[in-house]
Amino acid sequence: MTAGPIVPSSPLTPPAEQAPDSREGTNHARRAAAASFIGSTLEYYDFFIYGSASALIFNKIFFPGIDPALGTILSMATIGIGYVVRPLAASVIGHFGDRLGRRQMLVLTLVVMGVATFLIGCLPPAAAIGATAPVLLVVLRALQGASAAGESVGAVTMTMEHAPSNKRAFYSSWVNTGAVAGIMLASLAFLAVSLLPQEDLLSWGWRLPFLASILVVAVGLYIRLRLPESEVFEAAKEEGASQELPLKVVLRDHWRTIVKVIFFGLWSVVSSVFAAFGLAYATGKFGVPSAAMLGVTIATAALGIIAQPYAGILADRIGRKPVFITGNIICAVAAFAYFWSISTAVVPLIFASGILFMTVGYGMVNPLGPAMTAEMFPTRIRYTGAATASQLGLVVTGFAPAIAAAIVQPGPAGWIPVAAFTAACCLVSAAVTAIWVKETYQVPTEALGAKASAGAPA
């Protein structure tokens, strides 16, 4: 049976095209979106407190006694370590997510992230155990990265498979809206501890946000264990029980899609440059108070929680591509405005440009990127394909703060190479989307990726 195009409608009322039992389906979609939002918030709280600590603390704790600029680069580079392991971890997690179920893997990612983050808070400083301290830090960061590799894609996959076809972008947007909420909570946590005297902050205060992750595990497990698998996945699981390994199918039949996603995914450079490098650059180079910069992150994230679902609604009505491309172009322009405002050290300007950068521009691409990636693959290999492809693309994102720290120049205009690098990544993402990404907002969920799965070029 061939499904006709889906006409988007208000997310608050069930569309007329849905079957009589759509009320139950909508309830499942809402539950999946809520679980993904909360789980993603908790997961990315853990992941981004590391970014805040790298910008403000780790160069002093784990890389003492070296040139401050080099210490900052090394500290920023440890952020990238978490991204290096992500492609392999994504393939493994995605494989079991496609074979065993999305929910089981999302529980696993939550536990690994919580335990790794808690242990970071327990690490002795380099002054106590020498080079072992940064080595252990890198190992635990790698575990964080392995967990995050399967988190957002798994949550998006589960949410979009529960959602009505004409509301996939709206419901899926709550996953990365949760990630923004996690950034906000991480910034609030470090804002609180940054008010401590410097000696207390460096000795024990910085550990508190990490140790609090033990609560993340308990709350997250309660939420995730209560969510069922989607009917779309269960049907695909039964049909594909005897078929080939998902990763083998992805690498053989969907390698073009993987290449596409690597360049498409460059939009995500924005978050790591903004949250990690921008914080370190503003406080270290221009003396902007860390409380003010954390306040910018908190404000943009709080506004993003409100704005991002509207980007999903718009993408369900007019298509993913126009919203996503526009957001990337805004980010490319706003990158220059943001770093220029930092060079002025005028806090109201930093707030205004930060809102343009993160709430407006990034708020249009961040909620759509993971869903657009997942929509490129058919159900039976969706978790493996989307996770593997997106995490390969995120390697550049992970090292973006270190790249920024390495290319920044001395002087008040030294930020220009960093802004140009960020803008170039956004424009490449926009161009690839315009030329190479298919529009999917009117494609039924069960038909997504059908042509590529048949062996045609993705």
Buried (B, 14 or more C-beta within 10 A) or exposed (E): EEEEEBEBBEBEEBBEBBEEEBEEBBEBBBBBBBBBBBBBBBBBBBBBBBBBBBBBBBBBBBBEEEEEBEBBBBBBBBBBBBBBBBBBBBBBBBBBBBBEBBBBBBBBBBBBBBBBBBBBBEBEBBEEEEEEBBEBBBEBBBBBBBBBBBBBBBBBBBBBBBBBBBBBBBBBBBBBBBBBBBBBBBBBBBBBBBEBEEEEBBEEBBBBBBBBBEEBBEBBBEBBEEBBBBEBBBEBBEEBEEEEEBBEBBBEBBEBBBBBBBBBBBBBBBBBBBBBBBBBBBBBBBEBEBEBBBBBBBBBBBBBBEBBBBBBBBBBBEBBBBBBBBBBBBBBBBBBBBBBBBBBBEBEBBBBBBBBBBBBBBBBBBBBBBBBBBBBBBBBBBBBBBBBBBBBBBBBBBBBBBBBBBBBEEEEEBBBBBBBBBBBBBBBBBBBBEEBBBBBBBBBBBBBBEEBBEEEEB
